């Protein structure tokens, strides 16, 4: 096991003492110019330690055929460092009896255990606090209702005994009046409990919706509303695995707005953002529900087309290209025309047995070819 047993791969996590010893040996064996000796030995040791851990992490990524996306590298690095017991345990489970590891699984581990965005952590802490409060209130309501029910049962027993001991009409009338009064109290208590539980249910549902919205926002590009790069990486890993298992085709399309810097320089970044938003809406309307359209970065976009061969992908990309080229965009406030905005596309169809990096690089090369051949075109 990761944090206590022997690791399951030949790329074992380094023992800290071993790393420090290696770093010291390397430092002592290397001639350092006097000007460089200002760096403390502890800093040198830490540098060498991180360098060795990084090498081990990359070696694991290579040996298990996982794409070295930053979150994936983060998981491998944390694993070889042995600093997070939960990560170590999850990775050990993945490595059990396998030679390859799913990139998608590693991205999931990162999202669940290593995502350290401060805003997200504060939001989760706040949600946990609210949920704890709701649970505490629910338990208190139930506890009070149980006590009230116990008292009601005791009163019933007492009145039953009183009737057996005193069978006069006056006593019976008194007992009946008491029972009616106790029933009304019990009804009021039950209704109060029902209202309290309903309020708590509504509050918990509201909290659940807020957390779901937060999760959606984490995977969404705030400018265009498309999937962001992180969501693209997860979708790419998942779709490649599905395509490999099912034998279905899968196409990756890279798209880039031509001369976007010129638009920014001429009209400003606010107008540039509006152009990006418009292109994002175009991608949404021209792709199917099963497709994944995302903003890859800057003015570059990516589209995953599960089940589509390159011919179908080319038709979709070309349709988007034609629609954008035919649209005459203007600045709304001034009515100044932006002019013809065009886009270039590169397409790659997944090859059986291909890894993530090769797939992305082939689509990227086709995009580069489209730009080199004059832009406003689709290459596949």
C-alpha positions in Angstrom: 0.0 0.0 0.0 1.0 3.6 -0.6 1.5 4.9 2.9 2.9 1.9 4.7 3.5 -1.1 2.3 5.7 -1.7 -0.7 4.5 0.2 -3.8 3.1 -1.9 -6.7 5.3 -0.5 -9.5 9.0 -0.3 -10.2 8.8 3.4 -9.7 8.7 3.4 -6.0 8.3 6.6 -4.0 11.6 7.9 -2.7 12.4 7.7 1.0 13.0 11.2 2.2 16.3 10.3 3.8 17.4 8.6 0.5 16.5 11.7 -1.5 18.3 14.0 0.9 21.4 11.8 0.8 21.4 11.7 -3.0 21.0 15.5 -3.1 23.8 16.0 -0.6 26.1 13.6 -2.6 25.2 15.4 -5.9 25.9 18.8 -4.3 29.2 17.6 -2.8 30.4 16.0 -6.0 29.6 19.0 -8.1 32.0 21.9 -8.4 30.1 25.1 -7.6 31.5 28.5 -8.5 32.0 30.8 -5.5 29.2 33.1 -6.7 26.7 30.3 -6.6 27.5 29.2 -3.1 25.2 31.8 -1.7 22.2 29.4 -2.0 21.7 27.6 1.3 22.3 23.9 1.4 18.7 23.3 2.5 17.5 25.1 -0.7 19.8 22.9 -2.8 18.6 19.8 -1.1 15.0 20.8 -1.6 15.7 21.6 -5.3 17.2 18.2 -5.9 14.4 16.4 -4.0 11.8 18.1 -6.1 13.7 17.4 -9.3 14.0 13.7 -8.4 10.3 13.5 -7.5 9.4 15.2 -10.8 11.4 12.6 -12.7 9.7 9.8 -10.9 6.3 11.3 -11.6 7.0 11.7 -15.3 8.4 8.2 -15.5 5.1 6.9 -14.0 3.1 8.9 -16.5 5.1 7.5 -19.4 5.1 3.9 -18.2 1.4 3.8 -17.6 0.5 5.7 -20.8 -1.3 8.6 -19.2 -1.4 12.0 -20.8 0.8 14.4 -18.7 -1.9 17.1 -18.3 -1.0 19.3 -15.3 -3.7 17.7 -13.0 -2.5 14.2 -14.0 1.1 15.2 -13.3 0.0 16.6 -9.9 -1.5 13.2 -9.0 1.6 11.3 -10.0 3.9 13.8 -8.1 1.7 13.6 -5.0 1.8 9.8 -5.2 5.6 9.5 -5.5 6.0 12.1 -2.7 3.7 10.1 -0.5 2.3 13.3 1.1 -1.4 12.5 0.7 -2.6 9.2 2.1 -5.9 9.3 0.3 -4.3 10.0 -3.1 -1.8 7.2 -2.5 -4.6 4.7 -1.6 -6.6 5.6 -4.7 -3.6 5.3 -7.1 -2.5 2.0 -5.5 -6.0 0.7 -6.2 -5.7 1.8 -9.8 -2.3 0.2 -10.2 -3.5 -3.2 -8.9 -2.7 -5.7 -11.6 -2.6 -3.1 -14.4 0.1 -1.9 -16.8 -2.0 1.1 -18.1 -4.0 3.6 -16.1 -6.9 5.7 -17.1 -6.2 9.4 -17.5 -9.8 10.0 -16.8 -9.5 8.2 -13.4 -6.5 10.3 -12.5 -8.3 13.5 -13.4 -11.2 12.3 -11.2 -8.7 11.8 -8.3 -7.3 15.3 -8.8 -10.8 16.8 -8.8 -11.9 15.0 -5.7 -8.7 15.2 -3.6 -6.3 17.8 -4.9 -8.3 20.7 -6.3 -7.3 23.5 -4.0 -9.0 26.5 -5.4 -9.4 28.9 -2.4 -12.9 30.0 -3.4 -14.1 26.5 -3.9 -12.6 25.4 -0.5 -14.4 28.3 1.2 -17.6 27.5 -0.5 -17.4 23.8 0.5 -16.5 24.7 4.1 -19.5 27.1 4.2 -21.8 24.4 2.7 -20.5 21.8 5.2 -21.2 24.3 8.1 -24.8 24.9 6.8 -25.4 21.2 6.4 -24.1 20.5 9.9 -26.5 23.1 11.3 -29.4 21.6 9.4 -28.7 18.1 10.7 -28.3 19.4 14.2 -31.7 21.2 14.0 -33.4 18.1 12.6 -32.0 15.9 15.3 -33.1 18.4 18.0 -36.6 18.6 16.5 -36.9 14.8 16.5 -35.5 14.5 20.0 -38.0 17.0 21.4 -40.8 15.2 19.6 -39.8 11.9 21.0 -39.8 13.4 24.5 -43.2 14.9 23.9 -44.5 11.5 22.7 -43.1 9.8 25.7 -44.9 12.3 28.0 -48.1 11.7 26.0 -47.8 8.0 26.5 -47.2 8.4 30.2 -50.3 10.6 30.5 -52.4 8.0 28.6 -51.2 5.3 31.0 -51.9 7.4 34.0 -55.4 8.3 32.8 -56.1 4.7 31.9 -55.2 3.6 35.5 -57.3 6.5 36.9 -60.4 5.2 35.0 -59.9 1.7 36.3 -59.7 2.9 39.8 -62.5 5.4 39.6 -65.5 4.6 37.4 -67.7 7.6 38.3 -69.2 9.7 35.5 -67.4 12.8 36.7 -64.0 11.1 36.6 -64.6 9.8 33.1 -65.6 13.3 31.9 -62.5 14.7 33.5 -60.3 12.0 31.8 -61.9 12.6 28.4 -61.4 16.4 28.7 -57.7 15.7 29.6 -57.3 13.4 26.6 -58.8 16.0 24.2 -56.4 18.6 25.6 -53.4 16.2 25.3 -54.4 15.3 21.8 -54.5 18.9 20.7 -51.0 19.5 22.2 -49.7 16.4 20.4 -51.3 17.5 17.1 -49.7 21.0 17.5 -46.3 19.4 18.3 -46.6 17.0 15.3 -47.5 19.9 13.0 -44.5 21.9 14.3 -42.2 19.0 13.6 -43.6 18.6 10.1 -43.1 22.3 9.4 -39.6 22.2 10.7 -38.7 19.1 8.7 -40.2 20.7 5.6 -38.1 23.9 6.1 -35.0 21.8 6.6 -35.7 19.7 3.5 -36.1 22.9 1.4 -32.9 24.3 2.9 -30.9 21.1 2.1 -32.3 21.1 -1.5 -31.3 24.7 -1.9 -27.8 23.8 -0.6 -27.6 20.8 -3.0 -28.6 23.1 -6.0 -25.9 25.6 -5.0 -23.2 23.0 -4.8 -24.3 21.6 -8.2 -24.1 25.1 -9.7 -20.7 25.5 -8.2 -19.5 22.3 -9.8 -20.9 23.4 -13.2 -19.1 26.7 -12.9 -15.9 24.9 -12.1 -16.1 23.2 -15.5 -17.4 26.1 -17.5 -15.6 28.9 -19.2 -17.0 32.1 -17.7 -16.8 34.2 -20.9 -18.4 31.9 -23.5 -20.4 29.5 -21.3 -18.7 26.5 -23.1 -16.8 23.8 -21.3 -13.4 25.0 -20.1 -10.0 23.4 -20.7 -10.3 21.3 -17.5 -13.6 19.9 -18.6 -12.2 19.3 -22.1 -9.4 17.2 -20.7 -11.8 15.1 -18.6 -14.1 14.6 -21.6 -11.2 13.8 -23.9 -9.9 11.1 -21.6 -13.4 9.6 -21.2 -14.4 9.7 -24.9 -11.0 8.2 -26.0 -11.6 5.3 -23.5 -15.1 4.8 -24.7 -14.0 4.9 -28.4 -11.2 2.4 -27.7 -13.6 0.0 -26.0 -16.6 0.3 -28.4 -14.7 0.7 -31.6 -16.7 3.9 -32.4 -15.0 6.7 -34.3 -14.0 9.9 -32.5 -12.9 13.2 -34.0 -11.2 16.1 -32.4 -11.6 19.5 -34.0 -9.4 22.5 -33.1 -10.8 25.9 -34.1 -9.1 29.3 -34.0 -10.4 32.8 -34.8 -8.2 34.3 -37.5 -6.3 37.5 -36.8 -7.9 37.8 -33.4 -5.1 40.0 -32.0 -5.8 42.5 -34.7 -9.5 42.6 -33.6 -8.3 43.3 -30.0 -5.8 45.9 -31.1 -8.3 47.7 -33.3 -11.5 47.6 -31.2 -10.3 46.8 -27.7 -10.6 43.7 -25.5 -14.2 44.3 -24.6 -15.2 43.9 -28.3 -12.7 41.0 -28.6 -14.6 39.3 -25.8 -17.9 39.8 -27.5 -16.5 38.2 -30.7 -15.4 35.2 -28.5 -18.9 35.0 -27.0 -20.5 35.1 -30.4 -18.2 32.3 -31.7 -19.0 30.3 -28.6 -22.7 30.6 -29.2 -22.1 29.5 -32.8 -20.4 26.4 -31.6 -23.2 25.6 -29.2 -25.9 25.9 -31.8 -24.1 24.0 -34.5 -23.0 21.0 -32.4 -25.2 18.1 -31.1 -25.9 17.3 -27.4 -23.4 14.4 -27.5 -20.6 16.7 -28.7 -18.4 18.6 -26.4 -17.6 22.2 -27.4 -15.0 23.9 -25.2 -12.8 27.0 -25.1 -9.3 25.6 -25.1 -7.5 28.9 -24.4 -7.5 32.4 -25.7 -9.1 32.4 -29.2 -8.7 28.7 -29.6 -11.5 26.3 -29.2 -11.9 22.5 -29.2 -14.8 20.2 -30.2 -15.1 16.5 -29.5 -17.4 14.6 -31.9 -18.1 11.1 -30.5 -19.3 8.7 -33.2 -18.2 11.0 -36.0 -15.7 10.1 -38.8 -13.5 12.8 -40.3 -15.9 13.4 -43.2 -18.8 14.3 -40.9 -16.5 16.4 -38.7 -15.3 18.3 -41.8 -18.9 19.1 -42.8 -19.7 20.4 -39.3 -16.5 22.5 -39.0 -17.0 23.9 -42.5 -20.6 24.8 -41.7 -19.5 26.8 -38.7 -16.7 28.4 -40.7 -19.1 29.5 -43.4 -21.7 30.9 -40.9 -19.0 33.0 -39.2 -17.5 34.3 -42.4 -21.0 35.3 -43.7 -21.9 37.2 -40.5 -21.1 40.9 -40.5 -20.4 41.8 -37.0 -20.7 45.4 -35.8 -20.0 47.3 -32.6 -23.5 47.7 -31.0 -23.0 51.1 -29.4 -21.3 52.8 -32.3 -22.6 50.7 -35.2 -19.0 50.5 -36.5 -18.5 47.4 -38.5 -15.9 45.0 -37.2 -15.6 43.5 -40.7 -15.4 39.9 -41.8 -14.3 37.6 -39.0 -13.1 34.2 -40.1 -11.9 31.0 -38.5 -9.6 28.1 -39.2 -10.2 24.4 -38.3 -8.0 21.4 -37.9 -9.4 17.9 -37.6 -8.0 14.5 -36.5 -9.8 11.2 -36.3 -8.6 8.9 -33.5 -6.4 6.1 -34.5 -6.9 2.8 -32.6 -4.2 2.5 -29.9 -3.3 6.2 -30.1 -2.4 8.1 -27.0 -3.8 11.5 -25.9 -0.8 13.5 -26.8 -0.6 12.1 -30.4 -4.3 12.8 -30.9 -4.1 16.4 -29.8 -0.9 17.0 -31.7 -2.4 15.7 -35.0 -5.4 18.0 -34.7 -3.2 20.9 -33.8 -1.0 20.2 -36.8 -4.0 20.3 -39.1 -5.0 23.7 -37.5 -1.5 25.0 -38.2 -1.8 23.7 -41.8 -5.1 25.6 -42.2 -3.5 28.8 -41.0 -0.4 28.3 -43.1 -2.6 27.7 -46.2 -4.3 31.0 -46.0 -6.7 30.7 -43.0 -10.5 30.6 -43.3 -10.4 26.9 -44.2 -10.7 23.4 -42.7 -7.9 20.8 -42.8 -8.4 17.2 -41.9 
